[in-house]
Amino acid sequence: MRQTLISDDKVIEELKKAAAETLAIDVATIKADSSLVKDLGAESLDFLDINYRIEQTFAIKMARHFIIEHIEEMFGEGTALDTDGKLTEKAVNLMRIRLDTAVEGSTLEALKPGMDMDALPAMITIRSMAGSIMDILDTLPENCTECGKSAWKTENDTHIVCGACGAEAAYKNGDDLIKDWLQKTQDEHKII
C-alpha cells in the first residue's frame, strides 16, 4: 500500500539531518542528490550510524545487507560477483532496474559489468537512500495488526501509529523487501 502520511520530502529532510549529525557537517550543505561517499565523505561505519538514526526516526528496520549479497544468496555464488570481486552483467542488469528511478542517469551509465564492488557505495545518494526508506514505509498494512482498524496517523510527522489503539505500524524490513523485489524481478525479467 502506498502510504501518504509521510512524504518523500519528509524522508529526505530526516535523512539529511541524520547524515549531518553523523558526519558533523552543516545540513544546509547536503542536497538530495549528494553522494554520501563522494560529496559528504561518509565511510562504511557512517552508513551504520545513519541507518540507526533513520530506524529510530521512522520506527523501521533498514536492510542489513546490500543487494549484491542478496543476489549471491538467492541465486548462487558467482551470480553477482565474479572470482575477482567484480560485478557480473546479471548483477548490473538487476541493479539498473532497481535504481532506475532513484539515481541520476549518469550514475546508472557508470554502472558496468567488471566494475569493482567497492565502487558501489559512492553511488548511494540521499535520494536513493530515501527511496529505500519509502519502500519500507509503503509496506504499511491497510489495517492495524493489533486492532484491525484502518486509523493510521503520524506522531511527530515520522512515526505512523494506529489512531484507534496506539499500536506502532508494522512494516516489512529492508532485507525482506530486497529479497521480494529480486524474486519478483527475476520472475518477470528472467535475468538469472
Beta strands, then each sheet from edge to edge (+ up, - down):
strand 1: 152-155
strand 2: 159-162
sheet 1: 1+ 2-
end
